Amino acid sequence: MVRDFILSYASLIVSRPEKLELEISNIDEGYDEITLYADPQDVGKLIGKEGRMINAIKTVISGCKAKGGLSYRINIKASE
């Protein structure tokens, strides 16, 4: 659910959606880390002005915590 949301939402924002990759790793029990890899030119678009875009994504993901019980941390990195 979270994976599909992030990929579909991010693909609407970036210029090169075909370069998006998502990796979810379990850090601790009840806590996952999401790493979104994007084209270096699109990283700024995903973060947004003053971090507003990434904060909006974090807000929606926090709603998934109420439904699924997992906490998430999201990182955006440039793909190589």
C-alpha positions in Angstrom: 0.0 0.0 0.0 2.7 2.5 1.0 5.0 1.4 -1.9 2.3 1.9 -4.5 1.3 5.3 -3.1 4.8 6.7 -3.0 5.7 5.4 -6.5 2.4 6.7 -8.1 2.6 10.1 -6.3 6.3 10.6 -7.0 5.8 9.7 -10.7 3.4 12.6 -11.0 6.0 15.1 -9.6 9.2 14.1 -11.4 10.3 14.6 -15.0 11.7 11.1 -15.4 9.3 8.6 -13.7 11.0 5.6 -15.3 14.1 6.2 -13.2 12.2 6.0 -9.9 13.2 3.1 -7.6 11.9 2.3 -4.1 13.5 0.3 -1.4 11.9 -0.6 1.9 14.1 -2.0 4.6 13.1 -3.2 8.1 15.1 -1.3 10.7 13.4 -2.4 13.8 10.3 -4.2 14.8 7.4 -1.9 13.8 9.7 0.5 12.0 10.6 0.6 8.3 12.9 2.9 6.3 11.8 3.8 2.8 14.5 5.0 0.3 13.3 6.6 -2.9 15.9 6.8 -5.6 15.3 9.4 -8.4 17.2 11.0 -11.2 19.6 13.7 -9.8 17.6 16.4 -11.5 14.4 15.3 -9.9 15.5 15.1 -6.3 14.8 18.8 -5.7 11.3 18.4 -7.0 10.6 15.6 -4.6 12.0 17.5 -1.6 10.2 20.7 -2.7 10.6 24.3 -1.6 11.6 24.3 2.1 10.9 20.6 2.3 7.1 21.0 1.8 6.7 18.2 -0.8 8.5 15.6 1.3 6.7 16.7 4.4 3.4 16.2 2.6 4.4 12.7 1.6 5.4 12.0 5.2 2.0 13.2 6.5 0.2 10.8 4.2 2.5 8.0 5.2 1.9 8.7 8.9 -1.8 8.0 8.2 -0.8 4.5 7.1 0.7 3.9 10.5 -2.8 4.2 12.0 -4.0 1.5 9.6 -1.0 -0.9 9.5 0.8 -0.2 12.7 4.2 0.4 11.2 6.2 3.6 11.5 8.1 4.8 8.4 11.1 7.0 7.7 11.5 8.2 4.1 14.8 9.3 2.4 15.3 10.6 -1.1 18.5 9.8 -2.9 19.9 10.4 -6.3 20.2 7.3 -8.4 23.5 6.6 -10.1 
